[in-house]
Every structure is written in C-alpha cells, then in structure tokens.
C-alpha cells in the first residue's frame, strides 16, 4: 500500500479479482478485466482515489501511473493492480503520509470520508486487524506498509477469517458474495 524510499513514494492499489482455473492464464485474465465494465470501473475509481491521496503529499506533477492495470497471479486467483509513484514534497512528515494514505481506498471506498462515516455507523462489529495496516518505519524515514486483507485472527481457540469484495453500482450481489470465497480459499485451506 505504501512504499517510501527517500523522497520517492509508491502505492499499488488492488481492485479486481478473478478465480484461477486450468484454462485461465495471465493474458486471458487481463482480457477479462479489460472487457468487464464493473471491474474496470472499480479499479479506475480506486486508482483515481489513490492518485488524489498521493497528490496531497507529493510535488505537483510528480504523481504518475508507472505500471497501469497489470495482472498479479496468486495460488487461487488473479488480481488487477496498478503501480502509482510520486516524489514527496519537502517537509512532509511520516504522520502526513499515514494520514493521507490511510485507510486505503480499496478497503474503504469513495468518497473516502463519507464512506468511512457510513461504515462506522452501519457495521455492527469491530473489524479488529482486518483492513488495518502492518508495516515498518526505518530510522532513515523509509517505510513500507500494507493493508491487512484476507486475514486470519486466532485467539483463545477461535479462528476468524476476514475477507471482502468491492461493491460498486454495477455489482451483482451474488458475484460479490462468491468473490469472498475465492479470496478466503487460501486461508480456509489451512484448516484441511
């Protein structure tokens, strides 16, 4: 989610999931995402939001899409990702970076503040670590943080698996519901 080295910063929003099967390779997955209006809209919305978040802390004109709409392959699924880079303004502090970039757009939605308020009022249970962040800050100020998704929390002999899907105007409830099982598969396989 955040990778800072010196005055360079990058983020890599993930928005778009496709279940793997024997007939599907990275090339076919990319074609699927490019043709799928819902997946493209969702991805573009999150990329725009992350560009805006970076623009608040970067030198004007330095926020760029470096690798647009690439496929990352995992054991059970493909993800649609874009790499966005920028150069931080002078005097930007670590806390400014964290405030600008968190919570991540792919787990909160758009517009960020009103969606966050809506979720805080609607969700009945605490997310615990899910959609939080984990990372490190070096003594030289370099940092790397992720977003905790597809998480497994084990406490007092109780296991809790957290996953979710992005819901946009074009979403179909059944598809989004099923996407959660695709995302949870690797964690559920731990219990076999």
PEGIRA-V713137 format. One record per residue. N is the residue number from 1. RES is the residue in one letter. SS is DSSP state (a for helix, b for strand, c for the rest). PSI is psi as a letter, one per 20 degrees, with the letter a starting at -180 (none if undefined). Layout:
N&RES&SS&PSI  N&RES&SS&PSI
This chain:
1&X&c&g  2&X&b&p  3&X&b&o  4&X&b&p  5&X&b&o  6&X&c&c  7&X&c&j  8&X&b&p  9&X&b&q  10&X&b&q  11&X&b&q  12&X&b&n  13&X&b&p  14&X&b&p  15&X&b&o  16&X&b&p  17&X&b&p  18&X&b&p  19&X&b&p  20&X&c&q  21&X&c&r  22&X&c&h  23&X&c&i  24&X&c&p  25&X&c&a  26&X&a&h  27&X&a&g  28&X&a&h  29&X&a&g  30&X&a&g  31&X&a&g  32&X&a&g  33&X&a&h  34&X&a&h  35&X&a&h  36&X&c&o  37&X&a&g  38&X&a&g  39&X&a&g  40&X&a&g  41&X&a&g  42&X&a&g  43&X&a&g  44&X&a&h  45&X&a&g  46&X&a&g  47&X&a&g  48&X&a&g  49&X&a&g  50&X&a&h  51&X&a&g  52&X&a&g  53&X&a&g  54&X&a&h  55&X&a&h  56&X&c&h  57&X&c&i  58&X&b&q  59&X&c&p  60&X&c&p  61&X&c&i  62&X&c&i  63&X&c&o  64&X&b&q  65&X&b&o  66&X&b&g  67&X&b&o  68&X&b&p  69&X&b&m  70&X&b&r  71&X&b&p  72&X&b&p  73&X&b&p  74&X&c&r  75&X&c&g  76&X&c&i  77&X&b&r  78&X&b&q  79&X&b&q  80&X&b&o  81&X&b&q  82&X&b&p  83&X&b&p  84&X&b&p  85&X&b&r  86&X&b&r  87&X&b&p  88&X&b&q  89&X&c&q  90&X&c&q  91&X&c&j  92&X&c&p  93&X&c&r  94&X&a&g  95&X&a&h  96&X&a&g  97&X&a&g  98&X&a&g  99&X&a&h  100&X&a&h  101&X&a&i  102&X&c&q  103&X&c&q  104&X&c&q  105&X&a&h  106&X&a&i  107&X&a&i  108&X&a&h  109&X&c&a  110&X&c&p  111&X&c&q  112&X&a&g  113&X&a&g  114&X&a&h  115&X&a&g  116&X&a&g  117&X&a&g  118&X&a&g  119&X&a&g  120&X&a&h  121&X&a&h  122&X&a&h  123&X&c&p  124&X&c&h  125&X&c&q  126&X&c&q  127&X&c&i  128&X&c&c  129&X&c&i  130&X&c&p  131&X&c&j  132&X&c&b  133&X&b&q  134&X&b&p  135&X&b&a  136&X&b&q  137&X&b&p  138&X&c&r  139&X&c&h  140&X&c&j  141&X&c&i  142&X&c&q  143&X&b&q  144&X&b&p  145&X&b&q  146&X&b&r  147&X&b&p  148&X&c&o  149&X&c&r  150&X&c&m  151&X&b&q  152&X&b&o  153&X&b&p  154&X&b&p  155&X&b&p  156&X&c&l  157&X&c&j  158&X&b&p  159&X&b&p  160&X&b&o  161&X&b&p  162&X&b&p  163&X&c&r  164&X&c&r  165&X&c&q  166&X&c&p  167&X&c&p  168&X&c&r  169&X&c&h  170&X&c&j  171&X&c&q  172&X&c&p  173&X&a&g  174&X&a&g  175&X&a&g  176&X&a&g  177&X&a&g  178&X&a&h  179&X&a&h  180&X&a&h  181&X&a&h  182&X&a&g  183&X&a&h  184&X&a&i  185&X&a&g  186&X&a&h  187&X&a&g  188&X&a&h  189&X&a&h  190&X&a&h  191&X&a&j  192&X&c&none
